[in-house]
């Protein structure tokens, strides 16, 4: 029997518009997470997003 591929859960978060514009936004996080998961042999990932206003 073969070993199932690893599974990952990722949490993406930005709290300011500036963070999103700095290249650290949700899209950049998603690419980084996807690359990491694929490098570890994962076939898919579960994502959760949080966009929170700054205080």
Secondary structure as UniProt FT lines:
FT   STRAND          8..14
FT   HELIX           17..19
FT   HELIX           20..24
FT   HELIX           26..39
FT   TURN            40..41
FT   STRAND          45..51
//
